[in-house]
Amino acid sequence: MLSAEGVLLPGRPGAVQGVPLVGVEGSALKISFSCLEETMSGPVSRPADPVSSHRAVENLIARYAELVDDGDFAGLGVLLADATFTGSGEPVSGREAIEKMFRDSVIVYADGTPRTQHVTTNIVIEVDGEADTAVSRSYVTVLQALPGLPLQPIAGGRYHDRFACRGGRWCFTERRVRLRLVGDVSRHLRQAAAGR
């Protein structure tokens, strides 16, 4: 497990504060989003300092890219369960609606992924520690490669996000995607593929 400062601690490998942890307990799948950290001696309450909150929010931003690139639309639904997502269509809210929106719009290949890499850069996060909220803005560049399609950028734009720490966990409350540069997305998005 990693501490808020990024130091590897004994426990669950790869666990990062504020990022969903997936594990198996018995035969049940367990997903936990928490800004509580578990140490060898038990849970520790959410750190109040802005650096830890900043890191938790940054981890949520990174987790979104991982889930999209892994084709894990159920995971995206869980990650954005408390959020409203606005892309090129109407705003979508709630776990099931967000999962469906991604399943209906993103092309998935035989390996179970969209064969993309969402690269998030220029991340600016502003944490309001008194209100337990945060806002961020960042750049996103989407790369794609397929057999017969060399590696290339297919889209570039900005994310505008809002977060809240509720019940001891940081979560998205809003993600707005504004694409400014769009290349050949016909092998990434179903709507574009239909127009090919």
C-alpha positions in Angstrom: 0.0 0.0 0.0 1.2 3.6 -0.7 0.9 6.3 1.9 -0.4 9.7 0.9 3.2 10.7 0.3 3.7 7.8 -2.1 5.7 5.7 0.3 5.2 1.9 -0.1 3.7 0.5 3.1 3.0 -3.1 4.0 -0.5 -4.2 3.0 -2.4 -4.3 -0.3 0.0 -3.8 -3.2 -0.7 -0.7 -5.3 -3.3 0.7 -3.0 -3.4 4.5 -3.2 -5.4 6.8 -1.1 -8.7 7.9 -2.8 -8.4 5.3 -5.6 -10.8 2.4 -5.8 -9.3 -0.8 -4.5 -10.6 -4.0 -6.0 -10.2 -7.2 -4.1 -11.8 -10.6 -3.5 -13.1 -11.6 -0.1 -14.4 -15.1 -0.2 -16.4 -15.3 -3.4 -17.5 -11.6 -3.3 -15.9 -8.8 -5.3 -15.1 -5.9 -3.0 -14.6 -2.4 -4.4 -13.7 0.3 -1.9 -13.3 4.0 -2.6 -11.9 5.7 0.5 -9.7 8.4 1.6 -9.3 6.4 4.8 -6.0 4.6 4.9 -5.6 1.3 6.5 -2.3 0.7 8.3 -1.1 -2.4 10.2 -2.8 -1.1 13.3 -6.2 -0.3 11.6 -7.9 2.6 9.8 -6.7 6.2 10.1 -9.1 9.1 9.6 -8.8 11.2 6.4 -5.8 13.5 6.5 -6.8 17.1 6.8 -3.8 18.6 5.0 -4.3 19.9 1.4 -1.3 17.9 0.1 -3.0 14.5 0.9 -6.3 15.8 -0.5 -4.5 17.0 -3.6 -3.0 13.6 -4.1 -6.3 11.8 -3.6 -7.9 14.0 -6.3 -5.0 13.5 -8.6 -5.3 9.7 -8.1 -9.0 9.8 -9.1 -8.1 11.7 -12.3 -5.4 9.0 -13.1 -7.8 6.2 -12.3 -10.4 7.5 -14.9 -7.8 7.2 -17.7 -6.8 3.7 -16.6 -10.4 2.5 -16.5 -11.2 4.0 -20.0 -8.1 2.5 -21.5 -8.8 -0.9 -19.9 -12.3 -0.9 -21.3 -13.6 -1.2 -17.7 -16.9 0.6 -18.1 -18.4 -0.9 -15.0 -15.4 0.5 -13.1 -16.1 3.9 -14.7 -19.7 3.7 -13.5 -18.5 3.1 -10.0 -15.8 5.8 -10.2 -18.3 8.4 -11.4 -21.3 7.1 -9.5 -21.7 10.4 -7.6 -20.9 12.6 -10.6 -22.5 14.1 -13.7 -20.5 13.4 -16.8 -20.7 15.8 -19.7 -19.0 14.9 -23.0 -20.3 15.6 -26.5 -23.8 14.6 -25.7 -26.3 15.3 -22.9 -25.1 15.2 -19.3 -25.3 11.7 -17.8 -25.6 11.0 -14.0 -25.5 7.9 -11.9 -23.5 4.6 -12.0 -25.7 2.6 -14.4 -26.3 5.5 -16.8 -22.6 6.4 -17.0 -21.6 2.8 -17.6 -24.2 2.4 -20.4 -23.1 5.6 -22.0 -19.5 4.4 -22.3 -20.6 0.9 -23.5 -22.8 2.5 -26.1 -20.2 4.9 -27.4 -16.7 3.4 -27.1 -15.6 0.6 -29.5 -13.9 -2.3 -27.7 -11.6 -4.7 -29.5 -10.9 -8.5 -29.0 -8.5 -7.7 -26.2 -11.3 -6.1 -24.2 -9.9 -2.6 -24.6 -10.4 0.4 -26.9 -6.7 0.3 -27.7 -6.2 3.8 -26.4 -4.0 5.7 -24.0 -5.6 8.7 -22.3 -2.6 10.9 -21.3 -3.6 13.5 -18.7 -1.2 16.5 -18.2 -1.1 20.1 -17.0 -3.2 19.1 -14.0 -4.2 22.0 -11.7 -6.1 21.1 -8.5 -7.5 23.6 -6.1 -8.7 22.1 -2.7 -11.1 23.9 -0.4 -10.2 22.1 2.9 -13.0 23.8 4.8 -15.7 22.7 2.4 -14.1 19.3 1.6 -14.4 20.1 -2.1 -11.9 20.5 -4.9 -11.9 21.6 -8.6 -9.4 20.7 -11.2 -8.6 21.3 -14.8 -6.3 19.3 -17.0 -5.3 18.5 -20.6 -6.1 15.2 -22.2 -4.5 13.7 -25.3 -5.9 10.4 -26.6 -3.6 8.1 -28.5 -4.7 5.0 -30.4 -3.0 2.2 -32.3 -4.5 -0.9 -34.0 -3.3 -3.4 -36.5 -3.4 -1.3 -39.7 -3.5 2.0 -37.8 -0.2 3.3 -36.6 0.1 5.0 -33.2 -1.4 8.4 -33.5 -3.2 11.1 -31.5 -6.9 11.0 -32.1 -8.2 13.7 -29.8 -7.0 16.5 -27.5 -8.8 18.7 -25.1 -9.5 19.6 -21.5 -11.1 18.1 -18.4 -12.9 20.3 -16.0 -13.7 18.4 -12.8 -15.3 18.8 -9.4 -14.8 16.6 -6.4 -16.1 16.3 -2.8 -15.0 14.3 0.2 -18.1 12.6 1.4 -18.3 10.2 4.3 -14.5 10.1 4.4 -13.9 9.5 0.7 -13.0 11.7 -2.2 -15.2 11.3 -5.3 -16.0 12.9 -8.6 -19.1 15.1 -8.5 -18.6 16.4 -12.1 -16.5 15.7 -15.2 -16.8 18.0 -18.2 -14.9 16.9 -21.3 -14.2 19.6 -23.9 -12.4 18.3 -27.0 -10.7 21.0 -28.9 -8.8 18.9 -31.4 -10.4 15.8 -33.0 -8.6 13.5 -35.4 -9.7 10.1 -36.8 -11.9 8.8 -34.0 -13.8 6.4 -36.3 -12.0 3.4 -34.6 -12.7 4.7 -31.1 -16.3 6.0 -31.1 -19.3 4.2 -32.4 -21.0 7.3 -33.7 -18.0 8.3 -35.7 -17.6 4.7 -37.0 -21.2 4.8 -38.3 -20.4 7.8 -40.3 -17.3 6.2 -41.9 
